Amino acid sequence: AAEVIIKESVEPLLEDYRPPGITSLKFSKLSLGTVAPKIEGIRVQSLKQGQITMDIDLRWGGDPNIILGIQAAHIACIPIQLKDLQVFTVVRAIFQLTDEIPCISAVVVALLAEPKPQIEYTLKAVGGSLTALPGLSDKIEDTVNSIVTDMLQWPHRIVVPIANNVDISDLELKPVGKLTVTILRANDLKNMELVGKSDPYVVVHIRPLFKVKTKVIDNNLNPVWNEMFELIAEDKETQSLILEVFDEDIGDDKRLGVAKLPLIELEAETSKEIELRLLPSLDMLKIKDKKDRGTLTIQVFYHEFLKEEQLFALEEEKRIFEERKKLKEAGVIGSTVEALDGAASAVGSGVGMVGSGIGAGVGFVGTGFGAVGSGLSKAGKFMGRTITGHHSGGSRRSGSSTPVHENGSVKTKSS
């Protein structure tokens, strides 16, 4: 029964997060095996009145039999087996208490971001070769990481009502603010071409499911974009802005570098220009190439939502997500995780939220786009909601210094 529930719940997520280049990603076989997870420790605390929070140190080195059927354009379905699966994580369970039996009205389940959940496995082609799909291991890893980060990793969570007619609004994840980010320019990018220069573009997101991207600048290692995007934050203390620079190419695009900006480092209602050093990967253990990847300069402005703005954002989420689903059905995007560029963003009527921030830095105005996470129908109601919004080709500048972001900190560079 558990395997059926997991299959019915996870397969739609595999479709939503299916990476570019893969046309189908489904379970061919799913068995969890006979080895039960181990609980290494439990910490119980009361962080909020009327709730009990339990952090469970979970370890699972099971013997599952999982085979994925993976298909790409002009390539027949290839069965890929996930072997040697191991999971190391801390599960947070929040119990909302009530006076009525069974004394619990709802449960929130999430994976703590620190320590970061670890999911380890090996891939083996069944009756074929992994070389039929170049870069497949990296694509599968990115898909797994995106699903975990975007659906289960705190602050995102699953909310499971226990009692009837229970109010779970206080347990839901709500938008808390909007980040306006302008991609200004990059300098000294790594050249990935044998002939000519790379054709860079930038993919921007706070949540992996809602990516947006800049236009492509042809044959240029020092490109200038001046493109603005608006992204919604749900937890400023734990979420980060992720920026990936790619080289557009025939077939799979190559990643030139990636940077991360924790939102906690941003001061609300203050515009700031920041220079980010690009890395080969955000996982420092995987970095083998220590050569300089160049820098990416951005302008950021964070606005904290007023109560009415937050309520409006929640009301608009469902309608906006339907717009993105229509793009997928129309073939404008291959999967809902695919980054939207300016052309795709022009489809639909946008969010139309006008706030009261300084310098028009609040509202979702024009033809922007947004989306909201989908639910785990069998496991409870998934409450990892967000909106991604307006995109335009302009920039806003203010301030007299440019912080240089390096190794998780911001250093100010005098102008």
Sequence and secondary structure as in RCSB ss.txt:
>XXXX:A:sequence
AAEVIIKESVEPLLEDYRPPGITSLKFSKLSLGTVAPKIEGIRVQSLKQGQITMDIDLRWGGDPNIILGIQAAHI
ACIPIQLKDLQVFTVVRAIFQLTDEIPCISAVVVALLAEPKPQIEYTLKAVGGSLTALPGLSDKIEDTVNSIVTD
MLQWPHRIVVPIANNVDISDLELKPVGKLTVTILRANDLKNMELVGKSDPYVVVHIRPLFKVKTKVIDNNLNPVW
NEMFELIAEDKETQSLILEVFDEDIGDDKRLGVAKLPLIELEAETSKEIELRLLPSLDMLKIKDKKDRGTLTIQV
FYHEFLKEEQLFALEEEKRIFEERKKLKEAGVIGSTVEALDGAASAVGSGVGMVGSGIGAGVGFVGTGFGAVGSG
LSKAGKFMGRTITGHHSGGSRRSGSSTPVHENGSVKTKSS
>XXXX:A:secstr
 HHHHHHHHHHHHHHHT  TTEEEEEEEEEE  S   EEEEEEEE  STTEEEEEEEEEE    EEEEEEEETTE
EEEEEEEEEEEEEEEEEEEEEE SSTTSEEEEEEEE SSS  EEEEEEEESSS GGGSTTHHHHHHHHHHHHIII
IIBTT  EEEE STT   GGGS    EEEEEEEEEEES     SSS   EEEEEESSTTS EE    TT SS EE
EEEEEEEES TTT EEEEEEEE  SSS EEEEEEEEEGGGS BT EEEEEEE BS S GGG    S   EEEEEE
EEEE  HHHHHHHHHHHHHHHHHHHHHHHTTSSSSTTS B HHHHTSS    B    GGG S B SS        
BTTTBEE     EEEEES      SEEEEEETTEEEEEE 
